[in-house]
């Protein structure tokens, strides 16, 4: 007899699909819904149940997982909108848990959590770091905001997805931590683009830089993954998006104002990321940032 909770997963993008695949492989009964229905097909073939609506999904599961693009998308799922009349909140039942893997505003998260808790359900903001590779391999770092009892109750469920689950504090703390993560990641990939382009112009074989710096103080996972792709001019496979980093950096700007916290480097990173996005790279991989510094006339 399967005593595992039944899971509903909403949002089958670059991250949501491999995360859902891992939950299926771990033996969880999985109900899925996506705004674009055809994206459900690979998961259906592996045993997932496609819900006809979010309402149907919520009624059938113990835990609802979200992994969508931004704050507005999460709010539309919870509250409904003009094209989707009813939201998740209209069908929640007591003791249900919503786990939000999306990267959204900490302030909006707090508001969403209060609305959900008024229905007797729990909200855990659980943004992730590790990219598509981490989602595929089950090695994501998950940073959670919520009460300790609720987070402890889902640790076993998150095992197929993560190398580490850390409670960062009350609701909203996970999202604040993710903003910190994105500040560091964004500044890192931006300076990597500058450094690798300068190395090329100085006659260095830039493809050797990730190998040469591996294990040193300048090393990082982004250097080994995205830096290698920058140096190799490998831009075709999109692992993550410029627009995602820009969205998070804009949230950093707004949040830092609210907190009266100075973030000058993240502010510059936002403008450089916006410049790159405006030149047609919004939907491209951050590996393309090196193009900003290459002399295409040569």
C-alpha positions as CSV (number, residue, x, y, z in Angstrom):
1,X,0.0,0.0,0.0
2,X,1.4,3.4,-1.0
3,X,1.3,5.7,2.0
4,X,3.1,8.5,0.2
5,X,1.1,11.8,-0.2
6,X,-0.4,12.6,-3.5
7,X,1.3,15.5,-5.2
8,X,0.0,18.1,-7.7
9,X,2.5,20.0,-9.8
10,X,1.6,23.2,-11.6
11,X,4.2,24.6,-14.1
12,X,6.1,22.4,-16.4
13,X,8.9,24.6,-17.7
14,X,12.7,24.1,-17.8
15,X,12.7,23.3,-14.1
16,X,9.2,21.9,-13.4
17,X,9.4,19.0,-15.9
18,X,12.6,17.4,-14.7
19,X,11.5,17.9,-11.1
20,X,8.2,16.2,-11.8
21,X,10.1,13.3,-13.6
22,X,12.1,12.7,-10.4
23,X,9.0,12.7,-8.2
24,X,7.5,10.1,-10.5
25,X,10.6,7.9,-10.4
26,X,10.5,8.2,-6.6
27,X,7.1,6.6,-6.6
28,X,4.8,9.5,-5.9
29,X,1.3,9.7,-7.5
30,X,1.6,12.9,-9.5
31,X,-1.2,15.0,-10.9
32,X,-0.1,17.8,-13.3
33,X,-1.4,20.9,-14.9
34,X,0.2,23.3,-17.3
35,X,-1.0,26.4,-19.1
36,X,0.3,24.8,-22.3
37,X,-1.3,21.3,-22.1
38,X,1.0,19.5,-24.6
39,X,4.0,20.0,-22.2
40,X,2.3,17.4,-20.0
41,X,2.7,14.6,-22.5
42,X,6.2,13.3,-21.6
43,X,5.1,13.1,-17.9
44,X,1.8,11.4,-18.8
45,X,3.9,8.7,-20.6
46,X,5.7,8.1,-17.3
47,X,2.5,7.8,-15.3
48,X,1.5,11.3,-14.3
49,X,-2.2,12.2,-14.4
50,X,-3.1,15.3,-16.3
51,X,-5.8,17.4,-14.6
52,X,-8.4,19.1,-16.7
53,X,-8.2,22.2,-14.5
54,X,-6.3,23.5,-11.5
55,X,-9.5,23.0,-9.5
56,X,-9.5,19.3,-10.3
57,X,-5.8,19.0,-9.5
58,X,-6.2,20.7,-6.1
59,X,-9.2,18.5,-5.1
60,X,-7.2,15.3,-5.8
61,X,-3.9,15.9,-4.0
62,X,-2.4,16.4,-0.5
63,X,0.4,18.8,-1.6
64,X,0.4,21.4,-4.4
65,X,3.7,22.3,-5.9
66,X,4.2,25.4,-8.0
67,X,7.1,26.3,-10.4
68,X,6.2,29.2,-12.6
69,X,7.9,32.3,-14.0
70,X,7.2,35.2,-11.8
71,X,5.1,36.8,-9.0
72,X,2.2,37.6,-11.4
73,X,2.0,34.0,-12.5
74,X,1.8,32.7,-9.0
75,X,-0.8,35.2,-8.0
76,X,-2.9,34.2,-11.1
77,X,-2.7,30.6,-10.1
78,X,-3.7,31.2,-6.5
79,X,-6.4,33.9,-7.0
80,X,-7.5,33.3,-10.6
81,X,-7.7,35.9,-13.4
82,X,-9.8,37.0,-16.3
83,X,-9.1,33.9,-18.4
84,X,-9.0,31.5,-15.5
85,X,-11.9,32.4,-13.3
86,X,-11.2,30.2,-10.3
87,X,-7.8,30.0,-8.5
88,X,-6.3,27.4,-6.4
89,X,-7.4,29.1,-3.2
90,X,-11.1,28.5,-4.0
91,X,-10.5,24.7,-3.7
92,X,-8.0,24.3,-0.9
93,X,-8.9,22.2,2.1
94,X,-7.5,22.2,5.6
95,X,-4.1,20.6,6.1
96,X,-3.1,20.9,2.5
97,X,0.4,22.3,1.8
98,X,1.5,24.6,-1.0
99,X,5.2,24.4,-1.9
100,X,6.2,27.3,-4.2
101,X,9.5,26.6,-6.0
102,X,9.1,29.8,-8.1
103,X,11.3,32.8,-7.5
104,X,9.0,35.6,-6.6
105,X,8.7,38.7,-4.4
106,X,9.1,38.1,-0.6
107,X,6.4,40.7,0.1
108,X,3.9,39.0,-2.3
109,X,4.8,35.6,-0.7
110,X,3.8,36.9,2.7
111,X,0.5,38.1,1.4
112,X,-0.2,34.9,-0.5
113,X,0.7,32.8,2.6
114,X,-1.8,34.7,4.8
115,X,-4.6,34.1,2.3
116,X,-3.8,30.4,2.0
117,X,-3.5,30.1,5.8
118,X,-6.9,31.6,6.2
119,X,-8.2,28.5,4.4
120,X,-6.5,26.2,6.9
121,X,-3.7,25.3,4.5
122,X,0.1,26.0,4.8
123,X,2.4,27.9,2.5
124,X,6.1,27.1,2.2
125,X,8.2,29.3,-0.1
126,X,10.9,26.9,-1.5
127,X,12.9,28.6,-4.3
128,X,15.7,26.5,-5.7
129,X,19.2,26.9,-7.0
130,X,21.1,24.6,-9.3
131,X,19.6,25.1,-12.7
132,X,18.3,22.5,-15.1
133,X,21.2,20.2,-14.4
134,X,20.4,20.3,-10.7
135,X,16.7,19.6,-11.4
136,X,17.6,16.6,-13.6
137,X,20.1,15.2,-11.2
138,X,18.2,15.8,-8.0
139,X,20.9,18.1,-6.6
140,X,19.0,21.3,-6.1
141,X,19.7,23.5,-3.1
142,X,16.3,24.4,-1.7
143,X,15.9,27.4,0.7
144,X,12.6,27.3,2.6
145,X,10.5,29.9,4.4
146,X,7.8,28.7,6.7
147,X,7.1,27.2,10.1
148,X,9.5,24.5,11.2
149,X,6.9,21.8,11.6
150,X,5.5,22.3,8.1
151,X,9.0,22.3,6.6
152,X,10.1,19.2,8.5
153,X,6.9,17.4,7.2
154,X,8.1,17.8,3.6
155,X,11.8,17.0,3.9
156,X,11.3,13.4,2.8
157,X,9.2,14.5,-0.2
158,X,11.9,16.9,-1.3
159,X,14.7,14.3,-1.1
160,X,14.4,13.2,-4.7
161,X,14.9,16.8,-5.8
162,X,17.6,18.1,-3.6
163,X,21.0,17.8,-2.1
164,X,20.0,20.1,0.7
165,X,16.9,21.7,2.2
166,X,17.5,24.6,4.6
167,X,14.9,26.4,6.7
168,X,15.8,30.1,6.4
169,X,13.1,31.5,8.7
170,X,9.4,32.4,8.5
171,X,7.4,32.6,5.3
172,X,9.2,34.9,2.8
173,X,12.7,34.0,4.1
174,X,13.2,31.5,1.3
175,X,12.4,34.1,-1.3
176,X,14.7,36.7,0.3
177,X,17.5,34.1,0.3
178,X,16.9,33.4,-3.4
179,X,17.3,37.1,-4.1
180,X,20.7,37.0,-2.4
181,X,21.6,33.9,-4.4
182,X,20.6,35.7,-7.7
183,X,22.6,38.8,-6.8
184,X,25.8,36.6,-6.4
185,X,25.1,34.5,-9.5
186,X,24.3,37.5,-11.7
187,X,27.3,39.5,-10.7
188,X,29.4,36.4,-11.2
189,X,28.3,35.6,-14.8
190,X,28.6,39.2,-15.8
191,X,32.3,39.5,-14.6
192,X,33.0,36.2,-16.2
193,X,31.9,37.5,-19.5
194,X,34.2,40.5,-19.2
195,X,37.1,38.4,-18.0
196,X,36.8,35.8,-20.8
197,X,36.5,38.4,-23.5
198,X,39.5,40.3,-22.2
199,X,41.5,37.0,-22.0
200,X,40.7,36.3,-25.7
201,X,41.8,39.8,-26.7
202,X,45.0,39.2,-24.8
203,X,45.9,36.1,-26.7
204,X,44.8,33.6,-24.0
205,X,43.0,30.4,-24.9
206,X,39.9,31.3,-22.9
207,X,38.6,27.7,-23.2
208,X,41.3,26.8,-20.7
209,X,40.4,29.3,-18.1
210,X,37.7,27.2,-16.3
211,X,40.2,24.3,-16.1
212,X,43.1,26.5,-15.0
213,X,41.1,28.2,-12.2
214,X,39.3,25.1,-11.0
215,X,39.7,24.7,-7.2
216,X,41.1,28.2,-6.8
217,X,39.4,31.2,-5.2
218,X,37.9,32.3,-8.5
219,X,36.3,29.0,-9.2
220,X,32.5,28.5,-9.1
221,X,29.9,26.3,-10.5
222,X,28.8,29.1,-12.9
223,X,32.4,29.3,-14.1
224,X,32.6,25.6,-14.8
225,X,29.2,25.4,-16.5
226,X,28.3,28.8,-18.0
227,X,31.9,30.1,-18.3
228,X,32.9,27.0,-20.3
229,X,30.0,27.6,-22.6
230,X,31.0,31.3,-23.0
231,X,34.5,30.4,-23.9
232,X,33.4,27.7,-26.3
233,X,30.8,29.9,-28.0
234,X,28.2,27.3,-27.1
235,X,25.0,29.3,-27.1
236,X,22.5,26.9,-28.6
237,X,21.2,24.9,-25.7
238,X,19.3,27.2,-23.3
239,X,19.9,26.1,-19.7
240,X,18.4,29.3,-18.2
241,X,17.3,32.7,-19.4
242,X,18.6,36.3,-19.3
243,X,15.0,37.4,-18.6
244,X,14.9,35.3,-15.5
245,X,18.0,36.9,-14.0
246,X,16.8,40.3,-14.9
247,X,13.4,39.7,-13.3
248,X,15.2,38.6,-10.1
249,X,17.6,41.6,-10.1
250,X,14.6,44.0,-10.5
251,X,13.1,42.3,-7.5
252,X,16.3,42.9,-5.6
253,X,16.2,46.6,-6.5
254,X,12.6,46.9,-5.2
255,X,13.2,44.9,-2.1
256,X,16.5,46.7,-1.2
257,X,14.6,50.0,-1.3
258,X,12.0,48.6,1.1
259,X,14.7,47.3,3.4
260,X,16.9,50.5,3.1
261,X,19.7,48.2,2.1
262,X,22.4,49.4,-0.4
263,X,22.9,47.1,-3.4
264,X,25.0,49.1,-5.9
265,X,26.6,46.1,-7.6
266,X,23.3,44.3,-8.0
267,X,21.9,47.6,-9.4
268,X,24.6,47.8,-12.0
269,X,24.1,44.1,-12.8
270,X,20.4,44.8,-13.5
271,X,21.2,47.5,-16.0
272,X,23.8,45.5,-17.8
273,X,21.4,42.5,-17.9
274,X,18.7,44.8,-19.2
275,X,21.0,46.1,-21.9
276,X,21.7,42.6,-23.1
277,X,18.0,41.6,-23.0
278,X,17.1,44.7,-25.0
279,X,19.5,43.6,-27.8
280,X,17.4,40.5,-28.4
281,X,18.9,38.1,-25.8
282,X,16.1,38.0,-23.3
283,X,15.2,34.4,-24.1
284,X,18.8,33.4,-24.5
285,X,21.2,31.7,-22.1
286,X,23.5,33.9,-19.9
287,X,26.4,32.3,-21.8
288,X,25.6,34.9,-24.5
289,X,26.7,37.8,-22.2
290,X,30.2,37.5,-23.6
291,X,28.9,38.8,-26.9
292,X,28.6,42.3,-25.3
293,X,32.4,42.4,-25.1
294,X,33.5,40.7,-28.4
295,X,34.6,42.8,-31.4
296,X,32.3,41.4,-34.1
297,X,34.0,43.7,-36.7
298,X,37.2,41.6,-36.7
